[in-house]
C-alpha cells in the first residue's frame, strides 16, 4: 500500500481482534476516528454511510473491513424484525457495501490516475464454520420463511448460515464487479481461525462466556486476536494480492477454497435476490 492518504473503515473496533489490527497497522501519527455504527439497525447503517459520504465529497474509501459479528444462544430480534445474527453478520453488511460502493470505485479511479497501484479493497471476515461438516444440516435446509427464527432456532446453525450467506453474496458481487468495475475493487474473504478471546460470544449464556474466556484459549487449535488480526492485515495491505479479487485466504495467509456451497451459482442468485429484497435494494436484483 502506498504512503498517500488512505481511509480505512473497520467495523467493530471495540473488540479484541479489531484492537489488534489497529495496533498492528496504525502508526501513532495517523488519525483514528470513532463513529457509531449499529449493525442491528438499517437506520444506523444508512445514517453512518450518509454521514461519511456527505462530510467530504473527495474523501477516499480505500479499505472496508467487515469484521464485527455476533452469535446468539437464544432467539432475539432487531428493530427491523430480523433475527439478530442474520442481520448483524450479513444483511447490514450487504446494505453498507452498496451504500459505499460508488465512492469505493471512485477512489480506485482516482488512485489509477495518480499511477497508484493500490486498488480499493473490501475485506470479508468469514469463518470456517460456513463450510459444511458431518452432522450439520446443509445450507439448502434453511427455510426462507424462517429467517426470523419463528419456526425454530439454533444459534450455531444461524451463525453458520449467516456466514455462508455472506460468502454466496461475496462470490456473486465479485462476478458483478468483474463485469461492471473490473480492477477497481478487490474483494477478499479471510478465515482468521478460531479465536475464543474475541467478543463473538458476548451475548451468549454465561457458561459459554466462561468456556470461551478461560478454557478454550488453551486448546491447541485456538488462536489469539493478534494471530487472527495478522490475517486481516495481510489481506488488507499485502502487495501480493494487488489486482486479485474473489479469493479466500485461510488462517495461514494462503489462498484457499471456500465451501463448495458458496460457489453454487443457483444459490448465489437466490440469496443475492433475497438479500436485495430484505435490505430494500430491489433495483439490484438479478433477473
C-alpha positions in Angstrom: 0.0 0.0 0.0 1.4 3.4 -0.9 2.1 6.1 1.6 -0.5 8.6 0.2 -3.6 9.3 2.4 -5.7 6.2 2.8 -9.0 5.9 4.6 -9.8 2.6 6.3 -13.2 1.7 7.7 -13.0 -1.1 10.3 -16.2 -2.3 11.8 -16.4 -3.4 15.5 -13.2 -1.5 16.6 -14.1 -2.1 20.2 -13.4 -5.9 20.1 -10.1 -7.7 20.7 -9.4 -8.5 17.1 -10.0 -5.0 15.8 -7.8 -3.6 18.6 -5.1 -5.9 17.5 -5.5 -4.9 13.8 -5.3 -1.2 14.8 -2.2 -1.8 16.9 -0.5 -3.7 14.0 -1.4 -1.2 11.2 -1.9 2.3 12.5 1.2 4.4 13.3 0.8 6.9 16.2 0.9 9.9 13.9 -2.1 8.7 11.9 -5.7 9.8 12.7 -8.3 7.5 14.2 -11.9 8.5 14.3 -14.7 6.5 16.0 -18.2 6.6 14.6 -21.4 4.9 15.8 -22.5 2.0 13.6 -25.1 -0.4 14.9 -25.2 -3.5 12.6 -28.6 -4.5 14.1 -30.2 -1.3 12.7 -30.6 -0.4 9.0 -31.3 3.1 10.1 -27.9 3.3 11.7 -26.3 1.8 8.6 -27.9 4.5 6.4 -27.0 7.3 8.8 -23.4 6.2 9.0 -23.0 5.9 5.3 -24.7 9.3 4.6 -22.6 11.0 7.2 -19.4 9.6 5.7 -20.3 10.4 2.1 -21.5 14.0 2.8 -18.8 15.2 5.1 -16.3 15.4 2.2 -17.1 14.7 -1.5 -13.4 14.0 -2.1 -13.0 11.6 0.9 -11.4 8.4 -0.4 -12.6 5.0 0.8 -9.6 2.7 0.2 -10.4 -0.2 2.6 -13.6 -1.5 4.1 -13.0 -4.3 6.6 -16.2 -6.1 7.6 -15.2 -7.8 10.8 -17.8 -7.3 13.5 -20.1 -10.3 14.0 -22.3 -12.0 16.6 -23.7 -15.3 17.6 -26.7 -15.7 19.9 -27.6 -18.6 22.2 -31.3 -17.6 22.3 -33.5 -16.1 19.7 -33.5 -12.3 19.5 -34.9 -9.8 17.0 -33.5 -6.5 15.7 -35.6 -3.3 15.4 -36.1 -4.2 11.8 -37.7 -7.5 13.0 -34.9 -9.8 11.7 -33.1 -12.4 13.6 -30.1 -10.7 15.1 -27.3 -12.9 13.8 -28.5 -12.8 10.2 -28.9 -9.0 10.2 -25.6 -8.3 12.0 -23.4 -10.8 10.1 -24.9 -10.4 6.6 -27.8 -8.2 5.8 -26.4 -5.0 7.3 -23.1 -5.5 5.6 -24.9 -6.2 2.3 -26.6 -2.8 2.7 -23.4 -1.0 3.8 -21.4 -2.2 0.8 -24.0 -1.0 -1.7 -24.3 2.4 0.0 -20.5 2.9 -0.1 -19.6 1.1 -3.4 -19.7 4.1 -5.7 -17.3 6.0 -3.5 -15.0 2.9 -3.2 -14.9 2.6 -7.0 -14.3 6.3 -7.4 -11.4 6.1 -5.0 -9.7 3.4 -7.2 -10.2 5.6 -10.3 -8.5 8.5 -8.6 -5.7 6.2 -7.5 -5.2 4.9 -11.0 -5.0 8.5 -12.4 -2.1 9.0 -10.0 -0.5 5.7 -11.0 -1.0 4.3 -7.5 -1.3 0.5 -7.9 -3.4 0.1 -4.8 -7.0 -0.9 -5.7 -9.6 -0.3 -3.1 -10.3 -3.5 -1.1 -13.3 -4.9 0.7 -12.4 -7.5 3.3 -15.0 -10.0 4.4 -14.1 -11.7 7.6 -15.6 -15.1 7.2 -15.4 -18.3 9.3 -14.5 -21.9 8.7 -18.0 -22.7 10.2 -19.6 -21.6 6.9 -18.3 -24.9 5.4 -20.4 -28.0 5.6 -19.3 -30.6 8.1 -20.7 -34.0 9.0 -23.6 -33.9 11.4 -24.8 -30.4 10.4 -27.8 -29.5 8.2 -26.8 -28.4 4.7 -27.5 -24.9 3.5 -30.4 -25.8 1.4 -32.3 -26.9 4.5 -32.5 -23.3 5.7 -36.2 -22.3 5.4 -36.5 -19.0 3.7 -39.7 -18.5 5.8 -37.7 -19.0 9.0 -35.2 -16.1 8.6 -36.8 -14.6 11.8 -36.3 -17.9 13.7 -40.1 -18.1 14.5 -40.2 -21.8 13.3 -37.3 -22.9 15.4 -33.9 -21.6 16.4 -30.4 -23.0 16.7 -27.9 -20.2 17.4 -24.9 -22.0 16.0 -26.7 -23.1 12.8 -27.9 -19.5 12.2 -24.3 -18.3 12.6 -23.1 -20.8 10.1 -25.8 -20.0 7.7 -25.2 -16.2 8.1 -21.5 -16.7 7.2 -22.4 -18.9 4.2 -25.0 -16.4 3.0 -22.2 -13.8 3.2 -19.9 -16.0 1.1 -22.6 -16.6 -1.5 -23.1 -12.9 -1.9 -19.4 -12.3 -1.9 -18.9 -14.5 -4.9 -21.9 -13.0 -6.7 -20.7 -9.5 -6.0 -17.3 -10.4 -7.4 -18.9 -11.5 -10.6 -20.9 -8.3 -10.9 -17.8 -6.2 -10.3 -15.8 -8.2 -12.8 -18.3 -7.0 -15.4 -19.0 -3.5 -14.2 -15.9 -2.3 -12.4 -13.1 -4.6 -13.4 -9.8 -3.9 -11.5 -11.5 -1.1 -9.4 -12.5 -3.1 -6.4 -10.8 -6.1 -4.9 -12.9 -8.5 -2.8 -11.1 -10.7 -0.4 -12.6 -13.1 2.2 -10.5 -14.3 5.0 -10.7 -17.0 7.7 -8.9 -15.8 10.8 -9.2 -19.1 12.7 -10.9 -19.9 16.0 -10.3 -17.1 18.5 -12.2 -17.7 21.7 -10.8 -14.5 23.3 -12.8 -12.2 21.0 -16.2 -10.7 21.8 -18.1 -13.0 19.5 -19.8 -14.8 22.4 -20.6 -11.5 24.3 -24.4 -12.2 24.1 -24.2 -15.9 24.8 -25.1 -17.7 28.0 -22.7 -17.2 31.0 -21.3 -20.8 30.8 -20.3 -20.2 27.2 -18.6 -17.0 28.0 -16.6 -18.7 30.8 -15.7 -21.5 28.5 -14.5 -19.1 25.8 -12.6 -16.9 28.1 -10.8 -19.5 30.4 -10.8 -22.9 28.8 -10.9 -22.8 25.0 -7.9 -20.4 24.7 -5.8 -23.3 26.0 -6.8 -25.6 23.1 -4.0 -26.3 20.6 -6.2 -25.1 17.7 -7.1 -21.8 19.3 -5.6 -18.6 18.0 -5.0 -15.2 19.7 -6.6 -12.0 18.4 -3.2 -10.9 17.3 -2.8 -14.0 15.2 -6.2 -13.6 13.7 -5.5 -9.9 13.2 -2.4 -10.6 11.2 -4.6 -12.4 8.6 -6.8 -9.3 8.3 -3.7 -7.1 7.9 -2.2 -9.4 5.3 -5.4 -9.4 3.2 -5.8 -5.6 3.6 -2.2 -4.5 2.8 -0.2 -7.1 1.0 1.1 -6.1 -2.4 1.0 -9.8 -3.3 -2.8 -9.5 -3.6 -3.0 -6.5 -5.8 -5.4 -6.9 -8.7 -6.7 -10.2 -7.2 -10.3 -10.4 -6.3 -12.8 -13.1 -5.3 -10.1 -15.0 -3.3 -10.4 -16.8 0.0 -7.5 -16.5 2.4 -7.1 -19.1 5.2 -5.7 -18.6 8.7 -2.2 -19.3 7.4 -2.4 -16.4 4.9 -2.7 -18.8 2.0 -5.2 -18.7 -0.9 -7.7 -21.5 -0.2 -11.1 -22.6 -1.2 -14.3 -21.6 0.5 -17.1 -24.1 0.9 -18.5 -25.9 -2.1 -21.9 -24.4 -1.5 -20.6 -20.9 -1.7 -19.6 -21.4 -5.4 -23.1 -22.8 -6.5 -24.5 -20.2 -8.9 -28.1 -21.0 -8.3 -27.7 -20.5 -4.5 -25.8 -17.3 -5.2 -28.6 -15.8 -7.2 -31.3 -16.9 -4.8 -29.7 -15.4 -1.7 -28.5 -12.3 -3.5 -32.1 -11.6 -4.5 -33.4 -12.3 -1.0 -30.7 -10.0 0.4 -31.8 -7.3 -2.1 -35.4 -7.7 -1.1 -34.8 -7.6 2.7 -32.5 -4.6 2.6 -34.6 -2.5 0.2 -32.2 -2.8 -2.7 -34.7 -4.3 -5.1 -33.1 -2.4 -8.1 -30.0 -4.6 -7.6 -31.9 -7.9 -8.0 -30.7 -10.3 -10.7 -33.1 -11.3 -13.4 
